[in-house]
Amino acid sequence: MDGSEALQLTFPPLDIYHPDWLPDGKKIVFESSGRLYMVPFEGGKVEPLLTEDVSAGEPTLARDGESLLFTMWQRTRPEPPTIYRMDLDTRQVAMIPGSEDFEGAQWSPDGKYAVASDRKDRKLMLFDFAAQKWSELADGLPYGWGIRWSSDSKYVYYQHMNSEEQPIFRVRISDHKVEQVTSAHQLFRADVLSYAMTGLTPDNSPLASLVHTNSDVHALELDLP
């Protein structure tokens, strides 16, 4: 965390998205160019998790380290994205029922639930693994990779990217109460165009990636004849 002992785990042409740690800290799963991979944390062989005939991404791990949720797209058929579950020991996959046109799934730390973005109906949805059923958690389409659980599994944090202020909210699981956490007005400076929530700190403070401008303001003195 202090920036020391930097170690490069992957190399071009892989482009890396959505990394997630196995709970034992020994391996990391990630997405690259529509495929899922796993790599040891100390470096080594990068292992693909699925065959090449499907596109998959947005991995999220169960805290027991035995299963993985991910979004799958069919390469050869124009079907909507769907959430699937993978057994990491057998590599068998099964569709999460009712998850057509869902993406950005995130597994709760206590293992009881998952949340995902419903693109078609523009809602944040909650999946109960015991009941095998989805229910609406909050209205509005959340930014898929910005969805995050609080460490105690009591809240889900998410962001609405398409509104002017790009607000970050949290919703309480017990009663679905929604609170706004922050917005662009509290973050923006003159050199920042937009921002996106990318995670939470251990104390559940949002982490954000800022999009900066690539221009500066200059003064020019012009001496004309």
N, C-alpha and C positions, 0 to 999 in steps of 0.2 A: 504493500500500500504506500510505502515511502518512495517508490520509483526505482528502487535498487534491484539488482539481479534480473534485469530485463532479459527475456529469452524469446526469440522468434519461433513460433510454433508452426506457422504455415508460410508458404512461398508462392509467388506468382506461378501460374495464372489464376490461382484461387482468389476470389474476392469474398470477404468474410462479412456475414450478417448474423445477428441474433444469437450470439454465443450464450451458453448456459452451462453451469458446473454440475457435474454429478455430486450428490451430497457428500460423498467421501473425499471430494476434492482431488481425485486422482485423474479424472478425465473431463474433457470439455466437448460438448456437442455444438455444432454450428451449421449454418446454411451457406452454401456457395453456389451461385449460378443455378438455382432451382434444384439442388441436391443436398442431402443431409450427410454430415461427416462427424467422426469422433476422433479426437487426438489426445494422447497422454499429456498431462500438465507439464511434465518435465521434458517434453519434446519426443518425437519419434514418428512412427508411421501414421499417416492420416488415413482413416478407414471409412469407406462409404457405408451407409446404413441401408440403402435401398437400391434397387435396380435402376437402370438408366431410362426405363420406359415411362417413368412418372416424374413430375416436378413436385418438389416438396420443400417446405421452409417453415420458419417461425417455430422452432422446437422449444418445448417447455417440459421440464423433468418433474416427475413425482419425487417427493422428498425421501421415499424409500429407495430411490435409485433403480427401481426395477422396470419402470414404464416411462414412456415418452408420449406427449401429445404433439401433433404437428398439423400443418395445413397441407393438403395435397391437391394438386391440379393434374388433370390428365393431359398429356402432351398431344395425343392424337384426336381427342374429342373435345368439343366446345362445352364442357360442363363447368358449373360454378365450383369455386373452392369448397372443400369439405374438411372437417376436423377428423383426424384418425388417431388411434392409440397404438403404440408399438410396445411389445414385450421385448426388452433389450437382451434377454437371454436367448430367446428363440427367434427373434426378428419377425415374428408374426404380427400382422397389422389388422385392425378391425375399425370400421367406421363408428364414430360416435353418433347415435341415432338423432335425427332431427337437426343435424349441423350443416345442411346444404346452404351454401352462400355465407358461411361463417368464416372468420379468420381471426388471427391474433390471439389464440387461446392461451390462457395462463392458469396453471395449476395452483391451488391454494396450498400454503405451507402445511396445513393440517391434513391435506390429502382428501378432504371430503367433497370439494367443489372444484369446478373450473369456470372461468369466465371467458367470453369471446365477443367479438363485434359482429352483429347481424347486419350485413351490408344491405340486404333487400329492404328490411323494415326499419333500418337505422335505429338500432337499440343496442344496449349493453345487456347481454344475456348471461344467466347463471345456470350451470349444469350441476345437478345433484347426482353423484355417482351411485349412491345407494338406491335412489328411486329411478335412475336412468332417465331423467326428465329435465328439460329446459324450462326456465321461467324468466320473465322480464325483470331486470334489475334496475335499469335506468333508461330514460328516453334520450334520443339523440345518438348519432353515429360517432363512436369514439375512434381515435387514432389507434390502429391495431397494435403497433409495437410499443405504444405508450401505456398500455394497460398493465397495472402492477398491483399485487396484493400487499397489504400491510403485514408485518412480521407475525402478528397474532391472528391472522385470518379473519379479522372483524371488519375490515374495510377494503374496498377496491378503489384505487386511484386511476383516473383516466383523463384524457384531454379531447376537447372538441377543436380540431384543427381548421375547420371550414368557417368558423365564425371570426369576426373581425378581431376580437381580443384574444383568441386562442386560449380560452380559460382551462385550467386544470381543476377537476372536481374529485371528491371522494364520496362514495356511497356506503352506508352501513348495511351489512348483510342482514342484521336482525330485523330491521324495520324499513329498509330501503330509503332511509333519509339521505338526501343529497346536500352536500355542502361545497361551496366554491373555495378552493385553496388559494389560488393565485390567478393572475391574468397577465397579458402583455404589458399593461400599464405599469405593473410593479417591476418589470424586468427590462424593458427596452431602453436602450441608449441610442444616441444618434447614429451609431455605426452598426446597429443590429436590425436586420430585416424581419426575422421571425425566430421562433424557438420551438422545440419539440421535447416533451418529457421522455426520457429514456430509461428511467429507473428510480429507485428509492434508496436512500441511505439506511444504515441500520436503525436509526431513530425515526424512519418513515418520512424524512424530508425529501421532496421531489428533486431529482437530478434532471437537468435540461441541457440539450445541445443547442447552441446559439448559431444562427446563420448571419454572418457578418457581411457588410458591403465590401466590395473590392475597389472602392474609390476613396479619394481624400479630397479635402477642400484646400485650394491653394489661392494665394494672392499673387497677382501679376502686376508689375509696374511697367507700363508701356511708354517709351520715350519716342514720340512722333516728331518728325521734322516740322 
